[in-house]
Amino acid sequence: MSFTLFVALALSIVTVSIAMSLTSFAAWRSGRWSVIDVTWGLGFVAIALVNRLTLSALTGHAALWRSPAEQARVDALERAFNTRGWVLVLLVSVWGLRLAWHIYRRSIGHGEDPRYEAIKARNPSYARAALIPQGVIMLFVSLPVIVGIWLSHSLIGPLFWIGLAVSACVSRLSAMPSWRRTKATRGADR
């Protein structure tokens, strides 16, 4: 494994650990395990953002030994990689923030989610039953974004634009059931 991937995985593990620790505190304060559902979307945003900011910090300096022509070429490549990495962060953020906001709004004024009530009955340890499994899953699900941010070795081309279009369509499609459910709920309340 290259040093780059080691740094990326270590950063991601630390980010997930912090997110799950904050979730544990929020669950303790609210008395509800279901707060982890909001963390699900926010955790992916945090992982993408921490990795991208770290990569920017590590690569954002000019090398003194390069000639001006070499530095200009490197700067052009870094701008392309920078754009691609930030687009990945933007896509993950749009999806994750929308998901977290929707789940948060849906859970306001309700008690514990019945799924978590059933889990509590079987396993009273929040860490073993929810935090650790969801943290590990979050880490594995975020691997494509982590790799996309750290190992982008090509310029923006047609495949990038196709991926961007597919991502936009998938984000829109995943938001539709939430929007319909919210619309139906508001109609029923009137």
C-alpha positions as a Markdown table, in Angstrom:
| # | Residue | x | y | z |
|---|---|---|---|---|
| 1 | Met | 0.0 | 0.0 | 0.0 |
| 2 | Ser | 1.4 | 3.4 | -0.9 |
| 3 | Phe | 2.0 | 6.1 | 1.7 |
| 4 | Thr | -0.8 | 8.2 | 0.1 |
| 5 | Leu | -3.4 | 5.5 | 0.7 |
| 6 | Phe | -2.1 | 4.9 | 4.2 |
| 7 | Val | -2.6 | 8.6 | 5.0 |
| 8 | Ala | -6.0 | 8.7 | 3.4 |
| 9 | Leu | -7.2 | 5.6 | 5.3 |
| 10 | Ala | -5.7 | 6.9 | 8.6 |
| 11 | Leu | -7.5 | 10.3 | 8.1 |
| 12 | Ser | -10.7 | 8.5 | 7.3 |
| 13 | Ile | -10.6 | 6.3 | 10.3 |
| 14 | Val | -9.9 | 9.3 | 12.6 |
| 15 | Thr | -12.8 | 11.2 | 11.0 |
| 16 | Val | -15.2 | 8.3 | 11.4 |
| 17 | Ser | -14.1 | 7.8 | 15.0 |
| 18 | Ile | -14.7 | 11.5 | 15.8 |
| 19 | Ala | -18.1 | 11.4 | 14.0 |
| 20 | Met | -19.1 | 8.3 | 16.0 |
| 21 | Ser | -17.9 | 9.8 | 19.3 |
| 22 | Leu | -20.0 | 12.9 | 18.7 |
| 23 | Thr | -22.9 | 10.7 | 17.7 |
| 24 | Ser | -22.5 | 8.7 | 20.9 |
| 25 | Phe | -22.7 | 11.9 | 22.9 |
| 26 | Ala | -25.7 | 13.2 | 21.0 |
| 27 | Ala | -27.5 | 9.8 | 21.5 |
| 28 | Trp | -26.7 | 10.0 | 25.2 |
| 29 | Arg | -28.0 | 13.6 | 25.5 |
| 30 | Ser | -31.2 | 12.8 | 23.5 |
| 31 | Gly | -31.8 | 9.3 | 24.8 |
| 32 | Arg | -32.2 | 8.1 | 21.2 |
| 33 | Trp | -30.0 | 5.8 | 19.2 |
| 34 | Ser | -31.5 | 7.0 | 16.0 |
| 35 | Val | -29.3 | 10.1 | 15.9 |
| 36 | Ile | -26.8 | 7.9 | 14.1 |
| 37 | Asp | -29.1 | 8.1 | 11.0 |
| 38 | Val | -28.3 | 11.8 | 10.7 |
| 39 | Thr | -24.6 | 11.1 | 11.2 |
| 40 | Trp | -24.7 | 8.7 | 8.2 |
| 41 | Gly | -25.0 | 11.5 | 5.6 |
| 42 | Leu | -22.8 | 14.0 | 7.6 |
| 43 | Gly | -20.1 | 11.4 | 8.1 |
| 44 | Phe | -19.5 | 11.0 | 4.3 |
| 45 | Val | -19.3 | 14.7 | 3.9 |
| 46 | Ala | -16.7 | 14.9 | 6.7 |
| 47 | Ile | -14.6 | 12.1 | 5.2 |
| 48 | Ala | -14.6 | 13.7 | 1.8 |
| 49 | Leu | -13.9 | 17.2 | 3.1 |
| 50 | Val | -11.1 | 16.1 | 5.5 |
| 51 | Asn | -9.3 | 14.1 | 2.8 |
| 52 | Arg | -9.6 | 16.9 | 0.2 |
| 53 | Leu | -8.4 | 19.6 | 2.6 |
| 54 | Thr | -5.5 | 17.4 | 3.7 |
| 55 | Leu | -4.5 | 16.7 | 0.1 |
| 56 | Ser | -4.7 | 20.5 | -0.7 |
| 57 | Ala | -2.5 | 21.2 | 2.3 |
| 58 | Leu | 0.1 | 18.6 | 1.2 |
| 59 | Thr | 0.3 | 19.5 | -2.5 |
| 60 | Gly | -0.3 | 23.3 | -2.3 |
| 61 | His | 3.3 | 24.3 | -2.4 |
| 62 | Ala | 5.7 | 25.0 | -5.3 |
| 63 | Ala | 8.9 | 23.0 | -5.4 |
| 64 | Leu | 12.0 | 25.2 | -5.4 |
| 65 | Trp | 14.0 | 22.9 | -7.6 |
| 66 | Arg | 11.6 | 23.0 | -10.6 |
| 67 | Ser | 12.2 | 25.3 | -13.5 |
| 68 | Pro | 9.5 | 27.9 | -14.2 |
| 69 | Ala | 8.3 | 25.9 | -17.2 |
| 70 | Glu | 8.1 | 22.7 | -15.2 |
| 71 | Gln | 6.3 | 24.5 | -12.4 |
| 72 | Ala | 3.7 | 25.9 | -14.8 |
| 73 | Arg | 3.0 | 22.4 | -16.1 |
| 74 | Val | 2.7 | 21.0 | -12.6 |
| 75 | Asp | 0.5 | 23.9 | -11.6 |
| 76 | Ala | -1.8 | 23.2 | -14.5 |
| 77 | Leu | -2.1 | 19.5 | -13.6 |
| 78 | Glu | -2.7 | 20.3 | -9.9 |
| 79 | Arg | -5.5 | 22.7 | -10.9 |
| 80 | Ala | -7.2 | 20.0 | -12.9 |
| 81 | Phe | -6.8 | 17.5 | -10.0 |
| 82 | Asn | -7.9 | 20.1 | -7.5 |
| 83 | Thr | -11.1 | 20.8 | -9.5 |
| 84 | Arg | -11.8 | 17.1 | -9.8 |
| 85 | Gly | -11.3 | 16.5 | -6.1 |
| 86 | Trp | -13.5 | 19.4 | -5.1 |
| 87 | Val | -16.2 | 18.3 | -7.5 |
| 88 | Leu | -16.2 | 14.9 | -5.7 |
| 89 | Val | -16.5 | 16.7 | -2.3 |
| 90 | Leu | -19.4 | 18.8 | -3.8 |
| 91 | Leu | -21.3 | 15.7 | -5.0 |
| 92 | Val | -20.9 | 13.9 | -1.7 |
| 93 | Ser | -21.9 | 17.0 | 0.2 |
| 94 | Val | -25.0 | 17.6 | -1.8 |
| 95 | Trp | -26.1 | 14.0 | -1.2 |
| 96 | Gly | -25.0 | 13.7 | 2.4 |
| 97 | Leu | -26.3 | 17.1 | 3.6 |
| 98 | Arg | -29.7 | 16.5 | 1.9 |
| 99 | Leu | -29.9 | 13.1 | 3.5 |
| 100 | Ala | -29.0 | 14.3 | 7.0 |
| 101 | Trp | -31.4 | 17.3 | 6.8 |
| 102 | His | -34.2 | 15.1 | 5.6 |
| 103 | Ile | -33.7 | 12.5 | 8.3 |
| 104 | Tyr | -33.3 | 15.2 | 11.0 |
| 105 | Arg | -36.6 | 16.9 | 9.9 |
| 106 | Arg | -38.4 | 13.6 | 9.7 |
| 107 | Ser | -37.4 | 12.6 | 13.2 |
| 108 | Ile | -38.3 | 15.9 | 15.0 |
| 109 | Gly | -41.0 | 15.3 | 17.5 |
| 110 | His | -40.9 | 11.5 | 17.4 |
| 111 | Gly | -39.6 | 9.1 | 19.9 |
| 112 | Glu | -37.0 | 6.4 | 19.2 |
| 113 | Asp | -37.1 | 4.7 | 15.8 |
| 114 | Pro | -38.7 | 1.2 | 16.2 |
| 115 | Arg | -35.7 | -0.4 | 14.5 |
| 116 | Tyr | -33.4 | 0.9 | 17.2 |
| 117 | Glu | -35.9 | -0.2 | 19.9 |
| 118 | Ala | -35.6 | -3.7 | 18.6 |
| 119 | Ile | -31.8 | -3.5 | 18.5 |
| 120 | Lys | -31.7 | -2.2 | 22.1 |
| 121 | Ala | -33.8 | -5.2 | 23.2 |
| 122 | Arg | -31.3 | -7.6 | 21.7 |
| 123 | Asn | -28.1 | -5.7 | 22.4 |
| 124 | Pro | -28.0 | -2.9 | 24.9 |
| 125 | Ser | -24.5 | -1.7 | 23.9 |
| 126 | Tyr | -24.8 | 1.2 | 21.5 |
| 127 | Ala | -21.2 | 1.0 | 20.4 |
| 128 | Arg | -21.4 | -2.7 | 19.6 |
| 129 | Ala | -24.9 | -2.6 | 18.1 |
| 130 | Ala | -24.8 | 0.6 | 16.1 |
| 131 | Leu | -21.7 | 2.8 | 16.2 |
| 132 | Ile | -18.9 | 0.3 | 15.3 |
| 133 | Pro | -20.8 | -1.5 | 12.5 |
| 134 | Gln | -22.1 | 1.7 | 10.9 |
| 135 | Gly | -18.7 | 3.4 | 11.3 |
| 136 | Val | -17.0 | 0.4 | 9.5 |
| 137 | Ile | -19.6 | 0.4 | 6.8 |
| 138 | Met | -19.3 | 4.2 | 6.4 |
| 139 | Leu | -15.5 | 3.8 | 5.9 |
| 140 | Phe | -15.9 | 1.1 | 3.3 |
| 141 | Val | -18.7 | 2.9 | 1.4 |
| 142 | Ser | -16.5 | 6.0 | 1.3 |
| 143 | Leu | -13.5 | 4.2 | -0.3 |
| 144 | Pro | -14.3 | 5.2 | -3.9 |
| 145 | Val | -14.5 | 8.9 | -2.9 |
| 146 | Ile | -11.3 | 8.6 | -0.9 |
| 147 | Val | -9.5 | 7.0 | -3.8 |
| 148 | Gly | -11.0 | 9.4 | -6.3 |
| 149 | Ile | -9.7 | 12.4 | -4.2 |
| 150 | Trp | -6.2 | 11.0 | -3.6 |
| 151 | Leu | -5.4 | 9.1 | -6.7 |
| 152 | Ser | -6.6 | 11.3 | -9.5 |
| 153 | His | -4.0 | 10.9 | -12.1 |
| 154 | Ser | -5.8 | 12.1 | -15.2 |
| 155 | Leu | -7.2 | 15.3 | -16.4 |
| 156 | Ile | -10.9 | 16.1 | -16.6 |
| 157 | Gly | -12.2 | 14.4 | -19.7 |
| 158 | Pro | -15.4 | 12.8 | -21.1 |
| 159 | Leu | -15.5 | 10.1 | -18.4 |
| 160 | Phe | -15.5 | 12.8 | -15.7 |
| 161 | Trp | -18.5 | 14.6 | -17.3 |
| 162 | Ile | -20.4 | 11.4 | -17.7 |
| 163 | Gly | -19.8 | 10.5 | -14.1 |
| 164 | Leu | -20.9 | 14.0 | -13.1 |
| 165 | Ala | -24.2 | 13.6 | -15.0 |
| 166 | Val | -24.9 | 10.2 | -13.6 |
| 167 | Ser | -24.2 | 11.4 | -10.1 |
| 168 | Ala | -26.6 | 14.4 | -10.6 |
| 169 | Cys | -29.3 | 12.0 | -11.9 |
| 170 | Val | -28.9 | 9.6 | -9.0 |
| 171 | Ser | -28.9 | 12.4 | -6.4 |
| 172 | Arg | -32.2 | 13.7 | -7.9 |
| 173 | Leu | -33.7 | 10.3 | -8.0 |
| 174 | Ser | -32.7 | 9.5 | -4.5 |
| 175 | Ala | -34.3 | 12.8 | -3.3 |
| 176 | Met | -37.7 | 12.1 | -5.0 |
| 177 | Pro | -39.1 | 9.6 | -2.5 |
| 178 | Ser | -38.2 | 11.9 | 0.4 |
| 179 | Trp | -39.8 | 14.9 | -1.3 |
| 180 | Arg | -43.0 | 12.9 | -2.1 |
| 181 | Arg | -43.2 | 11.6 | 1.5 |
| 182 | Thr | -42.8 | 15.1 | 2.9 |
| 183 | Lys | -45.4 | 16.5 | 0.4 |
| 184 | Ala | -47.8 | 13.7 | 1.4 |
| 185 | Thr | -47.2 | 14.3 | 5.1 |
| 186 | Arg | -47.8 | 18.0 | 4.8 |
| 187 | Gly | -51.1 | 17.3 | 2.8 |
| 188 | Ala | -52.3 | 15.0 | 5.5 |
| 189 | Asp | -51.6 | 17.5 | 8.3 |
| 190 | Arg | -53.8 | 20.1 | 6.7 |
